[in-house]
Amino acid sequence: MTAAPETDAGIDPRELRDALGCFATGVCVVTSLGDEGRPVGMTINSFSSVSLDPPLVLWSIGLKAPSRGAFHDHGAFAINIMGAGAKGTTLNFARPSDDKFAGIEWMPGYQGLPVLREALAVLECKVEDQIISGDHEIFIGRVVQIDKNDGDPLLFHRGSFATLGPAV
């Protein structure tokens, strides 16, 4: 391992991204409502639990992301945890598009939030806090409704989708 420098001035963003890619994550689609109640969504892997009591989760969005305003203004979001068979859907929400919901089956949830029918689990949340740090805004949400199904998760590791292997 390389010794960390005294400041972050010497950290190459590509090297940091590659190192962070060593951490396998689940894949989620976060959804909310934008202007005139129009559904918005994007694929994320910046998702984590914060607390069980109270039930809090967090995720983050880049400050320059086109849909940031919708997430910032609505006051609620849904974390759709995607299953192993949902690669196509997650790629759809990862790309720029005028209508990411075209051809996607969803239903309205808490405060009208778009809930993806294909999700392995859904956590519907009201915004508890928003924190700007670095080049991202962190959203902390209080879980108000949960839905879950059986199945294996979709994973992301070193820039590629993956699925679970045998248990160790």
N, C-alpha and C positions, 0 to 999 in steps of 0.2 A: 504494500500500500504506500501511496505517496503521502508525505507529510502535508498537512493543510497549511496554506500560506496564512500570514497574519491578517490579511484582508481579502475580500472577495475580488479585488481588482485582477488577480491572476487566474480566475476561473474562466475557462473557455466554455461558452454556452453549449456547444456541440458535445464537448466532453461530459458536461453535467447531464445533458439529455441522455447520452449513451449510458452513463452510470445509473441514472434513475430508471432507465429501461430494463435494468437487471431485476427490478422489483416487479414481479408479476402482479397484475391487478385484475379485478373484475371489470366488466364493461357495462356502463349504464347510459341510458338516454334520459336527460333531464328535460322536463316539459313545463310549460307555463302558458299564460295567455298574454298576447300583445295587444296592439292597437285594435280597437273595435272587437275585442274578444277573439281575435285570430290566434289559433294555436301556434306556438313556437316550440322548438326542441333542438337539442344538440347532443352529440355523443360525448361522453366524458369518461375519464378513469380517475379523476381527482375527487373521489368520494370516500368518506370515512364516517364511522360512528364516532360520536363525541361522548354521549352519556346515555345510560339506560334509564336513569331517574333524575331529572326528567328525560324523556326520550328525544335526544337531539342527534342530528347528523349534519355533515358539512360537505360542501363541494365548492369548486372555484371556477371562475370564468375570466378570460383575458379581458383587460380593460378596453381593448380595441375590437372585441367580438361584436358582430352586427346585431345579435339578439340580446346583448347585455341590458339595454334599456328596458326591454320587456320583462326580463327576470328581476331587474332592479325595482321596477314600478309596481308589479302585480301584487306582491305580498304573499305569494304562495307558489310552491313548485312541487312536482312529483318526480321522484327518483324511480325510474323503471330499470330494474336490474335484469340484464338480458341473459337469455339462456344460450346454450351451445349452438342451437339451430338458427340464431338470429343475426348472423354475420351480415346478411344483406340489408336488414333494417338498420343496423348500427352504422353501416357504411353510408346509407341514405342520409342519416342524420349528421354524419361527419362532413358531408360535402355542402358547399353553398348551393342554395336552391330557393326559388320563389315560393314553393310549396312543398316542404319536406314531408307533409302528411298525405300527399297524393298516393293512393293505393295502400295506405297503412290503416289497419283496423284499430280504432281507438274508441273510447267512450268517455263521457265527462265524469269527473270525480269531484273531490272536494273543491268548492268554489269554481266549478267548471273546468278544472285542470284536465288536460288530455292524459288519459291513462291508456298505455299501449296494451292491447289484448295479448300480444306475443311475449310480454315480460314474464320472467321467472318469478319476480316479486316486485311489488310497487309500494313505496313509502310516500304517502301524500303528506305534505308539510306546510305549515304556515311559517313565514320568515320570522325568526327570533332575533337575528342580528346580521349585519353586513359589515365587513371589514375590508378596507382597501390595504393591500400589502404588496409591495413590489409592483409587478405589472399585472396583477390579478385582483379580483374582488372575491372574497370568501363569503359564502352564504351559509349561515347556520340556521337550520330549520327544526321546528318542533314537530315530530311525527304525530299526526292526528288520525291517520287511517292506514291500515296495512292489509295487503292482499298478497298471498303467495301460492305458488304451484310447485309440483314436483319437477325435477329435471336437473341437468348439469349446467353449470355456469359457462358463459363465454369469458375467456381470459385474454389479456393482452400482455405480451412479454417481448422485449427487445424489438419493438416496432411491428410485431405480427400478432394476429389472432391465434389463440391456442385453446385447447380444451383440457380437462383433467385427464391425467394418466391414472395408473393403478395407485391405490392408496399405499402409503408407506408406513 
